């Protein structure tokens, strides 16, 4: 039976991000083959924030690491929130006007995937070359904003609860200490069950952010504290962004009324790229995008397509199980039964509605135009961050991994994937006047723009009808059309042409323009009109642009069955990790 085949193909279920940044892929496998234990970082500076939190940092740019633009400073290190909570940060001054430009927090998703993915592959100040050196990224979003990258939740990237020598289990991807396996390096150790939902991660991130901002005058007096604040995120960030922003907003209210102390954030914008915001709304679009996308690619045959649709809509199928999960949550019982129902919903939807494409199409998870084993974006940054000189410049003594399986499994066990509150969080933020920008690369499968458009229309905020009535207007930069946008007032949905999951990698110029127009409250389509309460895009009711069919390389299997195995031989299902 097809469902049994798919479930057996997910024995190591949801282990890793496939394609460009494989969790247990070739890059990780090479790291695991040899032992390398980083030395302790030297010349680390420590300061104590007004809130009593220690920040340990270095200035990597002075050692030639990443941002080397003259006069532009960068800082990396740890925010030691508690004895078992050490969050890695990397902060870059704006290249333009750090004293007056806003602060933008960037988060990748996963859950358990590191925000340095976005830094090096998408929008940060530098890219890593094949010879493991960095080059300046002329399209970095630091051209317009100070940028803060956090490796969260704890255990992700260089962040840690504690440190230990060990390696990773090649079947589960979980960390194994020196008594359990051969030592390949020093890695983060964390009890991932402490922060096993998006809402809990939001609380932790808020405290980290408060500690960082309160210490900014000591860290970088040029930047200061009184800044506009933006939160931009991607993929599983469709959960993170709304939840985090809404939690931050509620804490702001408490600070404003004097019921708690802290730094009041000056909210400006929330941006979500190729986000999984609401599974109930987005799941039905996996089979549709697999066969009816705008590239003319029929990725699966009629039998698989029909199965995906049936699994989504059948009695006790994907949509029913999400409903059961949400009904259980509404009873207020946060117990094993509720968590199991929600986890079952995730398994049902991912294994049977989303995953047949991975098993049978042979096409890319994050770019339908590419083969399943997609070499783009390149992952040179992983090796780069595992060099001693670089680690010392960053102030770290850990081996680098770009994702943490234990964090992913912890979120999976709670069923966080199908929770209903993220779309509601967006509704609240829009009604409070926050500028919200959704953008989707139109070649991405795992968080495809069909589902993204459906979410944008499902958000039940005050101006839902006016937004739906707005037309799709060409999104142009320097006279070139890069996409189509629907916008009403403070809310926009942008489809970007010829871009996969990590939009800034594929369309760097257009992405920078979109970001600058959003944070400066200009219309997305032209960048020439100020955003007013009733600004309305004009054009057709539907996004109709199409692209020519893209054939797979002749060496790629059309079945996809061999591509569904990791470099270690373990079957796997992708994470929403490049978010």
N, C-alpha and C positions, 0 to 999 in steps of 0.2 A: 504494500500500500504506500502511496506517495508520501503521506504524512509520516509513516514509520521510517522511510528512507531519509527524509529531511531531518527527522529527530536523531537518527543514528549519525547523520552527517554533522550533527551539532553535539557530539559526545563531549567535546571540549568546549561546550557551547559558549559563544560570545566571548571567546578568549581575547580576540585581538582586532586591531584595526588592520584591514587588509590594504592591498595596493601599496601606495606610496610609503606608508609608515607602518609596516607590519609589526604587530605586537610581538609575535613569535616568528617574524619573518626573517629574511636573510640577514638584515642588519643586526638584529638582536642575536641571531644564531652565531654570527661571527664574534660578537662581544663575549658570548658564553664559552667560546672554544679556548680562550686563553685567560690566565689569571692576571689581573692588573689591579693593584690596590693603590689608590691615590694617596699622596702624602698629605699631611695636615697643611692647611693654608697658612701662609705667613703674612705678617704686617696687616692684620685685620683690625679695623677700627671699631670700637663699640661705643654706642651712645645710649642713654636712657631717655625715653620719651616722657613728656609730662604726665602721661597716664601710667608710668612705671614699667613700661615694656622695653626690653633691651633690643636694639637693632645692631647687628654686626654687618659691616659692609666693607667693600673695596670699590675702587674706581677702575673698572676693566678697560675703559677707553684709553687710559694712560699707559696701559700695557699693550695697546694696539688691538684690543679685542672688540670687535663689532663696530661701534660708533666711533669713527676717527675724524669726523668733521671738526676742523679747528674751532675751539671755543665752545663746543657742545659737550656737556658733561653727562656721564652715566654712572649709576650706582647699582651694585648687586650684592646680595648677601641674604641674611636671615632676619626675620621678625620672630623673636622668641616669646611667643604668647604664653607658653607654659612649659614646664620641664619636659613634657611629652608632645609638644606642638611647636615645630620650627618650620615656618613657611618661607620658602625661597621667593625673593622678589628681584626684579630687574627693572630699574627706572631710567628712562631716557628723557633728558630735557628736549623741549621743542627746538628745532633748528631755526625757527622763525623769531619767536618772542616768548621765551619761557616765563617771564614775569607776568605776562598778560594772557597767554594762551591757556586753554583749559587743561584739565587732567583727564585722560581717557584710560580707563581700566579695560584691558583686553583679557578675555578668558576663553580658552578652548574647552572642549566638552568631554566626551567619552561615554560615561563618566570615568575619570581616572586618567585622562589624557592631558598632557602638559601644554601650558600656554606658550612655551618656547617653540612649539610647532608653528603657531601663528607668527611669532617673532621672526623666525628664520625662513619660513616658506612663503610668508604672505606679506605682512605689512610693517615689519620691524625695520630698523635703520640699516641692516646689513643682510646679505645673503652669504652662504658658504659655498665655495667653489669646490670642484672635484679634487684639487690639490690641498684641500683642507685649510684654506685661508679665507678671510672674509673680504667682501667688496661692498662698498656703500650702495644702498638701495635708493635710487633717486626718487622713487615713488612711495617712500615710507610715510606713514601717517604722522610721523614725528615732524613732517614739514609744517603741520598745522596745529599740533597738540603735544603736550607732554604725555608720555606713554608709560603706563605701569603694567607689567606682566607679573601675574601671581601663579605659582605652581600649587594648585589646590584641587581637591582636598589634600590634607596632609598625607604624605606617602607618594604623591605624584611628583614626577621629575626629581629635582634635588631636595624637595621638602621631606621632612622625616619626623617620626615620633622618637625613635632611637636609631642607632646605626649598628649594623652587624656584618660580619664576613659571611659569605655564602654564595648561592647561585639560584637559578630559577628551574622549577620543575618543567620539563619539556612537554608534558601533557597538559597540565593545568595552568602553567605560567606563574604559579604562586612562588613566593620567595621561600627558599630552604636555607637554614643556617648551616654553619660549618659542621655540626654534628649529624646533619642529614644528607649532605651532598658535598661534592668537591667545591672548593672555594674558587670563584672566578673574579670576585671583587668585593667591595664594601657597598652595601645598598641600604635604602631606607627600610625601617621596620615600623609597622603601624598596626594598631587594632582598627581595621577598616570598618568594623561594625559600629564604632562610635559616631561616625558621620556617614550614615548609609542612606540618606535621602537628600534631595535637593534643598528642602527647607532647612534641614540641619546644617548643610554646607553653607547656606546663606548666613546663618548666625555666626559661624566661624569666620567667614570671609569679612563680615562686618567688623568684627573685633580686630582682625588683621589690618583692615583698611583704616580704622580709627587710630591704631597705633602708628601706622605709617604716616598719616597726614599730620598727626599731632607732633611727630618728630621732624617733619619737613623743614621747618626753620633751622634746625640744627644740621640736618643732612645737606640741604641745599637752600640757603637763604635767598638766592636769586629767584627761586620759584615761588616760595611763600605758601600760604595756606588758603587765602581767599580766592578760590578758583571755581569756575564752573566745572561740573562733573559729568562725564559721559561714561556709560557702560556699553561696550560692544563685545559681541560674543558670536558663537557659531555652532551649528550642529546640535549636540545635546545642550548647548547653550540656549537653545529654544526653551529648555527647562530653567537653566541657570539664570538667564537674563531677567525674565519676568519675576521669578521668585526672589532673586537677590535684590533687584531694584525695588520691589514692593516692600521687602523687609527693611531695606535702608530707608525708604520713605516713611514707614511707620516709626522707625527710631528717630527720624528727624522731628516728627510731631512731638515725641516725648521730650526731646531736647528743647524744642521751642516752647513747650508749656512748663518747663522746669522740673518735670518729674524724673529726669535723668540727666547726667552730665555727658558731654561729648562734643565732637566737632560736627556742626550742622552742614550737611552736604548741599551744595547749590546745584540741584538737578538741571541738566540740560537735555540730554538725549539718551535713548536706548536703541541700539542697533543690533539686529539679529540676522546673521547670514546663514542661509540654508539650514534653518532651524527645525527640529522636531518639537513642536509646541504642544500639539494635542493629537495623540495617537488615534482617538476615535474619529476625528475629522480627517486625518491624513492617511490612515491605513488603506482606505478603498482606492487610493490613487497609485499604489504600487503596481497592480496588474495593468492599469491604464497607461502608466508611463512606460512600462515594459514593452507595450505593443503599439501605442498610439502617440508616441512622443513626436516632437517637432523636427526630428532628424530623419524621419522615415525609416527608423530601425525597428524591425519586429524581432525583439530579443528572445522571445520564447514562443513555442508553438501553441496551437489552439488548445491542446489538452492541458498544458501547464497553465496557460492563461485562465482557462475555465476553472481549474482547481483553485488557483489563487483567489478568484472572485467568490467561489463557493465557500472556501474556508473563511473568508471575511464575513460573509452574510448568513451562513447557515445557522441553524439552531445550535446553541452552545459553541458558536464560532468566535472569531476574534471580537467582533463588535458586541456580542452578547457578554463575553467574559469581561470586557472593559466596563460594561454596564454593571455587572455583578460587583466588580472591584469598587466602583464608585458608590454603589448603593451601600456596600459594607463600610466604606469610609464615612458615609453620611450618618451611620449609626453612632459614630464616635468611639467605636471599639478598635483601638490600635493594638490588636492582638495577633496571635499566630494565624488564626483563621482568616482575618482580613489580609494580612501580608501574603498568605498563601494564595488567596483568590487573585490578588493583584499580580503576583509573580506568575501565576497560571495564565493570566491575560497577556502578559509580556511574551511568554513562551508560545502561546497560541498564535499571536499576531506575527511575531518575528519568524517563527519556524515555518509557518504555513502560508502566510500572505506575502511577506517580504522576501523570504529566503529562497523559494524556488527559482527566482531569477539568478541567484548566485550559483545554484547547482546546475542549471541548464542553459544559461545564455552564453557563457564564455566571455561576457562583457564586464566592464569595469564597475566596481562598487560606487566610485566617486566621479566617474566620467563614462557615460554609456558609449562614447565614441572609441574608448580605449579597451584593450584586452583586460581580462580579469586580473592578471598579474601585471599591474600598471606600474611602469617605472617612473611616473611623474606624480607629484613633484619629487625631485631627487632628495634623498635623505642624508646628504653629506654632513649635516649638522650633528647627527648622532655621534659619528666618529670624532668630529671636531670637539664636541663637548666632553669626550673621553680622553683628551690630551692633558697631560700634567700641567703644562704651562697655562692652558686655558682655565683649568679648574682652579689653579692657584690665583689667577687673575680675578676669578669670580668669587673667591672666598669659600670654596666648597672642598670637601674631602670625600665625596661619594662618586661612584660610577653613575653615569647618566643612562636612564631609560626614559623613553618618551611616553610610556603608559604604564599603569599599574593594574594588573589583573585582579588583585584582591579588592581594590576599591570598586572595580566594575562589578565583581560578584556580589559585594555587599549591597550595592544599589539594586542589582537584579533580585536579590533575596527579598527585598521589601516591595518590589513591584512599582518602584518610583516611576518607571517608564510610562505607565498608563494613568497616573494621577490627573485629576481634572482641574487643578487650581491654576495652572500656568496660563491658560487662555483667559481665565478670570482675572489674573493679575494684570495682564495686558489691558483688559477692559478698564480696570481701576486706574491704571497709569494714564491711559488716554483721556479718561474723564477728568483727571486732575491736570490736564494740559501738558503732560510730558510729550516731547517730540519722539515718536516711535517710528523707526525705519526698518522694514523687512526687505531683504534683498536675497535673491536666489539665482545661482548660476544654472542655466537651463539645460546643462548636460549631466547634472548630478542625478543619480538614481536614489541613493539612500535617504536623502532629504530633498526630494524632487520638487520642482516649482509648481507642479499640478497641485500637490498637497499644500504647499505654501500659499498659493492663491486661495485655495478653499478655506484655509485658516483665516486669512485676511478678511474674507467675506463673512466668516462665522463669528468674528469678534463682536460681541453684542454691546457696543458702547453707544454713547448718546448720538453720534452722527453715523451710525451704521448705514442707514439708508442713503445718506448723501455720499458716503464713500463708495458704496456699491454703484451709485448712479454716475460716478465720475468715469471718464473714458481713459483709455490707454494712450498716453502721449509718448512720442519718441524721446528717449534719453540720449542727449547728444553732448559730446565734449569736443571742442575745437572743430565743429562741423561734421564730426563722424557720429553715426548712430550706433550706440552700444547696447541698447535695450529698450524696454517699454515700461512705463511707470503709470500706476494709478495713484493719485494723491488727492486727499481732501484735508485741508487744514494741517493739523499736526501728525497725520498718519499717512504713510506711503507704503506701497508694495511695488518692488522693482524686480523685473525679470532681466537678467543680464545675459546677452547672447554669448555663445561659444565659451562658456565657463563651466568648469566642474565644481566640485564641493568647496574648494578653497578659492573663492572668487578672486581675491587680490593677486594670486599667483598667475591666473589666466588673463586677467584684465587689470593690470596694475594702474594704468593711467585713469581708466574709468572708475575704478574703486576709490582712488584718492579723491577724484572729483565728487563722487557720491558722498564720501565721508565729510569733505569740507562743506558741501552744500547743506548737509544735514545739521552739522554742529553749528553752522552759521545761520541757520534758519532761512535758507533760500530754497526755492522750488527745485525738486530733483531733476525735472525735465531739462531745464535750461540754465539754472543757476543764476538767473537774472531777476527773479521776482522774490520779494520778501514773503515769507510764510505768514499769511493772515488766517483768521479763524475760518474763513470760507474759501480759501484758495482751492481751486478745482482744476485738475488736469482735464484736458479735452482730447477726444479721439474716439476710436472704436470701442465697443463694449467688451471686446475680447482681444487678448494678445494673440495676433495671428501670424507673426513672423515664423518662417520655416528655414531650415538649413538643408543642404544636400546630404544624402545618405553617406555614411562613412563605413566602409568595409573593414573587417578585422584583418590583421596580418595573416597571411596564408599559413603560418606556422602555429597559429592559435587554434586550439581545439574548439569546435562549435558546441560541444556538449557541456563544457565547463566542469565536468566531473573531476578531471585531474587538477584543475585550478583551485578546487575547493579544499585542497590539502595544504597545510602550512609547510614551511621548510623543514620542520621537525617530524613531519608525517602525521601530525594531529589535525583532524578535521576542525573547521572553525567557522564562525559566523562573525560578520564585521561589527565593530563598535561604531557608535555615532561619535567617533573620536576626534575627527579633525576639527571639530568644533572646539 
